[in-house]
Amino acid sequence: MLLTLQGNLLATIDTPISITNIKNMNTREQNWLNGYEALKHYIEEHKQLPDKKKVENRALLNWWKYNKKRMKQGALDAEKVRLLTELSNMRDIKQQHIQQQGCLF
């Protein structure tokens, strides 16, 4: 079996990658980036992860949990790990700010 490089994908000569598979991969990547941007915008606006009790935000929280799990399993590429770490750091900055101000209760 001989391996070849097609675009940025590795394929065997026996089973070349079809245009449909490349389009699906691009769609998958675009969906991932859309989820990332939506969660990043939410964290920038609310300074926290979405509340699991609010149905309208549950999809974002599920996206976060799923991708954190995949990151721990080593299933994400380095760029996605970097982006998820960036989101985590954004959230941590808010928590540090609250701790510095002290609790007003």
HUNOR-V851268 format. One line per field, one symbol per residue. ss: DSSP state (a for helix, b for strand, c for the rest). psi: psi as a letter, one per 20 degrees, with the letter a starting at -180 (. if undefined). Layout:
ss: ???
psi: ???
This chain:
ss: ccbbbbccbbbbccccccaaaaaaaaaaaaaaaaaaaaaaaaaaaaccccccccaaaaaaaaaaaaaaaaaacccccaaaaaaaaaaaaaaaaaaaaaaaacccc
psi: ppqrpockqpqqhhmqprhghgghghgggghghggggghggghhgikrqqpiiohiihggghgggghhghghikiqrhghggghhggghgghgghggghhhrpj.
